[in-house]
Amino acid sequence: MTTRATRSPRRRTVVALAVILSILGVFIVRLVDIQVVSADEHVAQSLVYLGDKTTISGQRGSIVDADGTVLAESVTVYDWNMDPKAMNAVETDEDNPPKLPWAEASTKIAEIMGLNADELRAGVAAAREENPDTQWYQLAKGLNAKQYTDLKALKLPYLHADSRETRVYPNGAVAGSVIGFLDGSGTAQAGIEKMETQCLAPTNGEETYRKGTNGVVIPGSEQKTDAVDGGSVQLTINSDLNWYLQQMIAEEAQAQGAQGGTVTVVEVKTGKIRAAAEWPTVDPNNLNGSSPSSWYSKLFTYAFEPGSTFKPVTAAAIMENAGVTPTSPTVSASSKEHFPNGAVINDAFAHPTYNYTLAGALIDSSNVALSKFGTMVSPDVRYDYLQRFGVGTKTVGFPSETSGELHPTSEWDNQSLYTTTFGQHFTVTAPQVAGAYQAIANGGEKIDLSLIESCTDADGTVHKAADPEKKQIIKPETAAELTRMLENVAVQGGNAERIKVPGYRVTSKTGTAQIPDGNGGYKSGVYYTSMVGFAPVDDPQYVVIVTLDQPTRITSSAATASAFQKAMTQVMKTYRVMPSTVPMDALLPKFE
Amino acid sequence: MSLNATARKPLVTPAAPARAPRPRLTPLPKTAARRKPKLAYALTALGGALAIGAAQIGLSLAITQDSYTLASLSSQQRTLDLQTSALQEELTGLSSPQALATSASALGMVVAGAPSYLRLSDGAVFGTGTGAGWASTVDPNGAGAVSNSLLVPPASADANDGPVADDAATQTEQLPPAITDGLPSPETH
């Protein structure tokens, strides 16, 4: 059957088939390669030309105070511009004359935008003269929603608005330097805005789509991821109290001719900072209204030698480690003494040699007596107590917060061996001092300070701030005796009359710190003065610390007395603290 | 071919089954007369088709209508949102403690010192036991005023804001001179 004649055409068929099949095979391989193997790559390549996306921006969260009063929020504002060429076209359209001719429209626009109508018309005319084809003329920036509605109601086709988000601080400078501010691009620069960026910042969403010729969006190709607005941060601050204290410290600081002043209020039972007032400060709505040096909070960033406000810490160390009580033993101290190691210690006022009790040494704030008491325990013990009371530890993690400086005992020289007993040779911030007194007021239990109450997500989930660390740093009995001595300081001390808060038993301690002059020495005649205390003594609720930077009318810490009295009075009033009902114990003797 | 044909000749099997073969084919009983197609079915089918069509048109009309309603509602929502923000913006600043303190001071109110408390159970008074003094502990209009740039143009911004500022001015004039400086005393010569 397979003759030569029939074999030839069949072979040809087979060959042709083989060729066709192999070509087909090549195509199939290529097809699989394109459609399956490197499909993703090709899709990605095509999307460069076809796909597009727009970012949907979320709104930054608010900052509210302890009562929910808004201290910072984001609002939408509108930047308006117009198209002069389109305006001209509308104006010169004879078939269809404009309902609102430019002469009239410009007056209305100017009225709504708060511009001068003549200047507006002249500006547009000038822009057209310069370039008749110009399609952009800036009218006004940052207009609000009411102006937006009014301008839209004019129905002018040549007006355009671009919306953008801006930050508004409804209470102005109240806690301004604590809240902080954003820069022009919306990046946090200072304060809570910076510290809580993680909570406040929104997550932008995006919309992706494919587009055909001329950029027409292909229906059904849109994919939208919604933006998630930023969370809202609640502070522990009471903005009304903060306002009063800012107002008060501004008046007091100016009355005393000081460079600045601060007031910090801490709740004894929780360690929450209820007020952080400063002068000078900043209105974050209007940065240019204050000098750049006051844009940033100094409360947490300025460390000073506390001076006498840290004498109670020395007292705590010796009471717990050398068996000293408020009334015995006594030390003899004159107003200036040379110590065996060559150190010379002075008291702030001249006095004869007294046999001071520990209480008396605190009441008269005798540096000499404290030096003698303090050296009853080793420097290491005192170093330990300074550390326990929070020296050298940051408080709330505020941006650029300083931890202060606590030199190790090996670096204490002959002089600082003694000066460290009365608050020199180490530095602290005002909140650190408040933290130390919180521990005394709270029966020896130190609770870490806090400034943030919670962060509430856009969906309403509340994230409470982590519980502050609590630590019993001194015995409750020691704290009680310190409190008693500090009340005696308030009652028997030099400022007794000026710091009386009617109805309340208060404690107080002054501090006068020398200020480095930047050349290794100290400025002469001016001090960084402070006064710290808590009330009411029978059930301590709030710690208040007032500082004044270089008061000149009264240069000593007495300058802070009036501010301290007003601050404490207002704090008691704000929180409806019941006046003291338990009378004070017998006065402690100063001398023997 | 002939050989094959012969070979396939059916063989008669002598041992056929005993059972009588059943006839394979039986005549049909009388065939049913073909019925006339009922008009009702046609109408039902047609009606159904029309109903489906109508429903589809109705639905798409409803969807279209809804999308218009949606558009109009979202535009209404936008307008209301704008109004809300406009109203909120009006409140911004006015709600601040500075604004409150300034207005209160214009009415002659003072920030008093220490408070007093009355215990209802026994009528005991705690605290100072006196009323507020004439002097305010702070002066919200003084040099220590806490700034708020949102409050800066109160009179010029809007005509509606006028009365408040005017009231403030006249009130201050009517009040005893310099209330923050203590109790006014008559001038004697």
Contacts between the chains, C-beta under 8 A, distances in Angstrom:
chain1	res1	chain2	res2	distance
A	69	B	95	7.8
A	75	B	85	6.5
A	75	B	88	7.8
A	75	B	89	6.8
A	75	B	92	8.0
A	76	B	85	6.8
A	144	B	85	7.6
A	144	B	86	6.7
A	144	B	89	4.9
A	145	B	82	4.8
A	145	B	83	7.6
A	145	B	85	4.0
A	145	B	86	4.1
A	145	B	89	6.1
A	146	B	86	3.9
A	146	B	89	6.8
A	146	B	90	7.6
A	148	B	82	6.3
A	149	B	79	7.5
A	149	B	82	5.3
A	149	B	83	7.1
A	149	B	86	6.4
A	168	B	92	5.9
A	168	B	150	7.4
A	169	B	150	7.9
A	170	B	92	4.6
A	170	B	93	6.0
A	170	B	95	6.0
A	170	B	96	5.8
A	170	B	150	6.7
A	171	B	95	7.9
A	171	B	96	4.4
A	171	B	97	6.5
A	171	B	98	7.4
A	171	B	148	6.7
A	172	B	93	7.3
A	172	B	96	6.0
A	172	B	98	6.3
A	172	B	146	6.7
A	172	B	147	5.7
A	172	B	148	2.5
A	172	B	149	6.3
A	172	B	150	6.1
A	172	B	151	7.0
A	173	B	146	4.9
A	173	B	147	4.7
A	173	B	148	6.3
A	174	B	96	6.8
A	174	B	97	6.2
A	174	B	98	7.4
A	174	B	146	6.0
A	174	B	148	7.6
A	239	B	97	6.7
A	240	B	97	5.3
A	243	B	96	7.9
A	243	B	97	3.8
A	243	B	98	6.8
A	243	B	101	7.4
A	243	B	146	5.8
A	244	B	97	7.7
A	244	B	111	7.0
A	244	B	138	6.5
A	246	B	144	8.0
A	246	B	146	4.8
A	247	B	101	7.6
A	247	B	138	4.5
A	247	B	139	8.0
A	247	B	140	6.4
A	247	B	144	5.2
A	247	B	145	6.9
A	247	B	146	5.3
A	248	B	137	6.9
A	248	B	138	5.1
A	248	B	144	7.2
A	249	B	144	7.8
A	250	B	143	7.3
A	250	B	144	3.3
A	250	B	145	7.6
A	250	B	146	7.1
A	251	B	138	6.1
A	251	B	139	6.9
A	251	B	142	6.4
A	251	B	143	6.9
A	251	B	144	3.6
A	252	B	144	7.9
A	254	B	143	5.5
A	254	B	144	6.4
A	279	B	144	7.2
A	281	B	146	7.7
A	283	B	147	4.6
A	283	B	148	6.1
A	283	B	149	5.3
A	285	B	148	7.2
A	285	B	149	4.5
A	285	B	150	5.9
A	286	B	147	7.6
A	286	B	149	3.7
A	289	B	147	6.4
A	289	B	149	6.2
A	290	B	147	7.7
A	501	B	114	5.9
A	502	B	113	7.4
A	502	B	114	4.2
A	502	B	127	6.3
A	502	B	128	4.1
A	503	B	114	5.7
A	503	B	115	7.9
A	503	B	116	7.4
A	503	B	126	5.9
A	503	B	127	3.6
A	503	B	128	5.9
A	504	B	114	7.5
A	566	B	137	5.4
A	566	B	138	7.8
A	569	B	113	5.6
A	569	B	114	5.0
A	569	B	137	7.5
A	570	B	111	8.0
A	570	B	137	7.5
A	572	B	114	7.2
A	572	B	115	7.6
A	573	B	114	7.1
A	573	B	115	5.0
A	578	B	117	6.4
A	578	B	126	6.6
A	579	B	117	6.3
A	579	B	126	4.0
A	579	B	127	4.6
A	581	B	126	7.2
